[in-house]
Amino acid sequence: MTDPTLEREALEAGVREPPQVDGFDPGATEVRRLCTVLVGPTWLALDVDMVDEITKLHDSVTSVPGAPDYVPGIMVLRGRPLALLDLRRYLELPDSRDEDMEDRVVVVSVPDMRVGCICDRVGGIERVLESRLRVPDAVQGKRLTPHVDKMFEHEGGLAFIVDLPSLLNAAKT
């Protein structure tokens, strides 16, 4: 990671950097840096350049009257209000959390929008070669499908790369 603030917050949240692999060139142009998050039983991957920080979900979330169920409300983070999007609810994915699992908020920024995406767990920052990416045959969740174009093998399963601007714009309508 290049942003020291993001690196410190990731370490505090228990996020790990993958070990260096022999022959892996971290400066290669065909490498994508992705932040993996677990949402229900599904691993998602977010462009690390859109991730501002990672924090725990605060107990003090202010609900927004009339908001859809996947928008639990607003929390104050560093003195600024932050709208929250529950990714599992929005993407209609099953709840597979352990009871002792604490939700995490991945704060992301896309043009004209800053949102806290609630996920079950943050996996880490992955450096993925473009050659490892492939087009998915199927994606679980009808709301997720239009926002995924690639996937890669991750922790014995698959991680789906999410087009964050597309997903967040769809969620706000």
DRENDO-1510 file (C-alpha; in Angstrom, 1 decimal, always signed):
<recs>
REC; n; res; u; v; w
REC; 1; MET; +0.0; +0.0; +0.0 .
REC; 2; THR; +1.2; +3.5; -0.7 .
REC; 3; ASP; -1.1; +5.6; +1.5 .
REC; 4; PRO; +0.3; +5.5; +5.0 .
REC; 5; THR; -3.1; +6.4; +6.6 .
REC; 6; LEU; -4.8; +3.5; +4.8 .
REC; 7; GLU; -2.0; +1.2; +5.6 .
REC; 8; ARG; -2.2; +2.0; +9.4 .
REC; 9; GLU; -6.0; +1.7; +9.5 .
REC; 10; ALA; -5.8; -1.6; +7.6 .
REC; 11; LEU; -3.3; -3.0; +10.0 .
REC; 12; GLU; -5.5; -1.8; +13.0 .
REC; 13; ALA; -8.5; -3.5; +11.4 .
REC; 14; GLY; -6.5; -6.7; +11.0 .
REC; 15; VAL; -6.0; -6.5; +7.3 .
REC; 16; ARG; -3.0; -8.2; +5.9 .
REC; 17; GLU; -0.7; -7.5; +3.0 .
REC; 18; PRO; -0.1; -10.7; +1.0 .
REC; 19; PRO; +3.4; -12.1; +1.3 .
REC; 20; GLN; +5.8; -11.5; -1.5 .
REC; 21; VAL; +6.0; -14.3; -4.0 .
REC; 22; ASP; +9.2; -15.2; -5.9 .
REC; 23; GLY; +9.1; -13.8; -9.4 .
REC; 24; PHE; +6.2; -11.5; -8.6 .
REC; 25; ASP; +6.9; -7.9; -9.7 .
REC; 26; PRO; +4.7; -5.5; -7.6 .
REC; 27; GLY; +5.5; -2.8; -10.1 .
REC; 28; ALA; +4.2; -4.7; -13.1 .
REC; 29; THR; +1.6; -2.7; -15.1 .
REC; 30; GLU; -0.7; -5.7; -15.4 .
REC; 31; VAL; -1.2; -5.9; -11.6 .
REC; 32; ARG; -4.4; -4.8; -10.0 .
REC; 33; ARG; -4.5; -3.9; -6.3 .
REC; 34; LEU; -7.8; -5.0; -4.8 .
REC; 35; CYS; -9.2; -4.9; -1.3 .
REC; 36; THR; -11.1; -8.1; -0.6 .
REC; 37; VAL; -14.2; -8.1; +1.6 .
REC; 38; LEU; -16.5; -10.9; +2.7 .
REC; 39; VAL; -20.2; -10.2; +2.2 .
REC; 40; GLY; -22.3; -13.1; +3.3 .
REC; 41; PRO; -20.7; -16.2; +1.8 .
REC; 42; THR; -19.3; -14.1; -1.2 .
REC; 43; TRP; -15.8; -12.5; -1.5 .
REC; 44; LEU; -15.9; -9.2; -3.3 .
REC; 45; ALA; -12.9; -7.2; -4.5 .
REC; 46; LEU; -12.8; -3.4; -4.5 .
REC; 47; ASP; -10.3; -1.2; -6.4 .
REC; 48; VAL; -8.0; -0.2; -3.6 .
REC; 49; ASP; -7.6; +3.3; -5.1 .
REC; 50; MET; -11.3; +3.9; -4.2 .
REC; 51; VAL; -10.9; +2.8; -0.6 .
REC; 52; ASP; -10.3; +5.7; +1.8 .
REC; 53; GLU; -10.2; +3.8; +5.1 .
REC; 54; ILE; -11.5; +0.8; +7.0 .
REC; 55; THR; -13.1; +1.1; +10.4 .
REC; 56; LYS; -15.4; -0.8; +12.8 .
REC; 57; LEU; -19.2; -0.2; +12.6 .
REC; 58; HIS; -20.1; +2.3; +15.3 .
REC; 59; ASP; -23.0; +1.6; +17.7 .
REC; 60; SER; -24.3; +5.1; +17.1 .
REC; 61; VAL; -25.9; +4.9; +13.7 .
REC; 62; THR; -28.7; +7.4; +13.0 .
REC; 63; SER; -31.5; +6.0; +11.0 .
REC; 64; VAL; -32.8; +7.9; +8.0 .
REC; 65; PRO; -36.7; +7.9; +7.8 .
REC; 66; GLY; -37.9; +6.4; +4.5 .
REC; 67; ALA; -34.5; +4.9; +3.5 .
REC; 68; PRO; -34.5; +1.4; +2.1 .
REC; 69; ASP; -33.6; -1.4; +4.4 .
REC; 70; TYR; -30.1; -1.7; +2.9 .
REC; 71; VAL; -29.3; +1.9; +4.1 .
REC; 72; PRO; -29.2; +1.4; +7.9 .
REC; 73; GLY; -28.4; +5.1; +8.4 .
REC; 74; ILE; -25.6; +7.6; +8.9 .
REC; 75; MET; -22.7; +7.5; +11.2 .
REC; 76; VAL; -20.3; +10.3; +12.1 .
REC; 77; LEU; -16.7; +9.5; +11.1 .
REC; 78; ARG; -14.0; +12.1; +11.9 .
REC; 79; GLY; -16.6; +14.7; +12.5 .
REC; 80; ARG; -18.3; +14.2; +9.1 .
REC; 81; PRO; -21.6; +12.4; +8.3 .
REC; 82; LEU; -21.2; +9.2; +6.3 .
REC; 83; ALA; -24.1; +7.4; +4.7 .
REC; 84; LEU; -23.9; +3.6; +5.2 .
REC; 85; LEU; -24.8; +0.9; +2.7 .
REC; 86; ASP; -25.2; -2.7; +3.9 .
REC; 87; LEU; -23.8; -4.6; +1.0 .
REC; 88; ARG; -25.3; -8.0; +2.1 .
REC; 89; ARG; -28.8; -6.5; +2.3 .
REC; 90; TYR; -28.4; -4.5; -0.9 .
REC; 91; LEU; -27.0; -7.5; -2.9 .
REC; 92; GLU; -29.5; -9.8; -1.3 .
REC; 93; LEU; -26.9; -12.3; -0.2 .
REC; 94; PRO; -27.5; -14.7; +2.7 .
REC; 95; ASP; -26.3; -14.0; +6.2 .
REC; 96; SER; -23.5; -16.4; +7.0 .
REC; 97; ARG; -21.7; -14.4; +9.7 .
REC; 98; ASP; -20.4; -16.0; +12.9 .
REC; 99; GLU; -22.0; -14.6; +16.0 .
REC; 100; ASP; -18.6; -13.1; +17.2 .
REC; 101; MET; -17.9; -11.4; +13.9 .
REC; 102; GLU; -17.8; -7.6; +14.0 .
REC; 103; ASP; -19.1; -5.8; +10.9 .
REC; 104; ARG; -16.5; -3.5; +9.2 .
REC; 105; VAL; -17.1; -0.4; +7.3 .
REC; 106; VAL; -15.0; +0.1; +4.1 .
REC; 107; VAL; -15.2; +3.8; +3.3 .
REC; 108; VAL; -15.1; +4.3; -0.4 .
REC; 109; SER; -15.0; +7.4; -2.6 .
REC; 110; VAL; -16.2; +7.5; -6.2 .
REC; 111; PRO; -16.9; +10.7; -8.2 .
REC; 112; ASP; -19.5; +12.8; -6.3 .
REC; 113; MET; -20.0; +10.2; -3.6 .
REC; 114; ARG; -18.4; +9.0; -0.3 .
REC; 115; VAL; -20.1; +5.9; +1.3 .
REC; 116; GLY; -19.4; +3.5; +4.1 .
REC; 117; CYS; -20.0; +0.0; +2.8 .
REC; 118; ILE; -20.8; -2.5; +5.5 .
REC; 119; CYS; -19.2; -5.9; +5.1 .
REC; 120; ASP; -18.8; -9.0; +7.3 .
REC; 121; ARG; -15.0; -9.1; +7.1 .
REC; 122; VAL; -12.1; -7.4; +5.4 .
REC; 123; GLY; -9.7; -10.0; +3.9 .
REC; 124; GLY; -6.8; -7.9; +2.8 .
REC; 125; ILE; -5.1; -6.1; -0.1 .
REC; 126; GLU; -4.5; -8.5; -3.0 .
REC; 127; ARG; -2.1; -7.9; -5.9 .
REC; 128; VAL; -3.7; -9.7; -8.8 .
REC; 129; LEU; -2.1; -10.2; -12.2 .
REC; 130; GLU; -4.5; -9.4; -15.0 .
REC; 131; SER; -3.7; -12.9; -16.4 .
REC; 132; ARG; -5.4; -14.4; -13.3 .
REC; 133; LEU; -8.7; -12.6; -14.0 .
REC; 134; ARG; -11.5; -14.2; -15.9 .
REC; 135; VAL; -15.1; -13.5; -16.8 .
REC; 136; PRO; -17.5; -15.1; -14.4 .
REC; 137; ASP; -19.9; -17.8; -15.7 .
REC; 138; ALA; -22.4; -16.9; -12.9 .
REC; 139; VAL; -22.6; -14.6; -10.0 .
REC; 140; GLN; -24.7; -15.2; -6.9 .
REC; 141; GLY; -27.2; -12.4; -6.4 .
REC; 142; LYS; -29.2; -10.7; -9.1 .
REC; 143; ARG; -28.2; -7.2; -7.8 .
REC; 144; LEU; -24.5; -8.1; -7.9 .
REC; 145; THR; -24.4; -9.5; -11.5 .
REC; 146; PRO; -24.5; -6.2; -13.4 .
REC; 147; HIS; -21.7; -4.8; -11.3 .
REC; 148; VAL; -19.2; -7.6; -11.8 .
REC; 149; ASP; -17.1; -8.1; -14.9 .
REC; 150; LYS; -14.1; -10.2; -13.7 .
REC; 151; MET; -13.3; -12.7; -10.9 .
REC; 152; PHE; -10.2; -14.5; -9.6 .
REC; 153; GLU; -9.4; -17.4; -7.3 .
REC; 154; HIS; -9.3; -16.4; -3.7 .
REC; 155; GLU; -8.9; -18.4; -0.5 .
REC; 156; GLY; -10.1; -21.6; -2.1 .
REC; 157; GLY; -13.1; -19.9; -3.8 .
REC; 158; LEU; -13.7; -17.0; -6.0 .
REC; 159; ALA; -13.7; -13.2; -5.5 .
REC; 160; PHE; -15.7; -11.0; -7.7 .
REC; 161; ILE; -14.4; -7.6; -8.8 .
REC; 162; VAL; -17.0; -5.0; -8.2 .
REC; 163; ASP; -17.5; -1.9; -10.3 .
REC; 164; LEU; -18.0; +0.5; -7.4 .
REC; 165; PRO; -19.3; +3.6; -9.2 .
REC; 166; SER; -21.9; +1.4; -11.0 .
REC; 167; LEU; -23.0; -0.3; -7.8 .
REC; 168; LEU; -23.2; +2.8; -5.7 .
REC; 169; ASN; -25.1; +4.7; -8.4 .
REC; 170; ALA; -27.6; +1.9; -8.7 .
REC; 171; ALA; -28.0; +1.7; -4.9 .
REC; 172; LYS; -28.9; +5.4; -4.6 .
REC; 173; THR; -31.8; +5.2; -7.0 .
</recs>
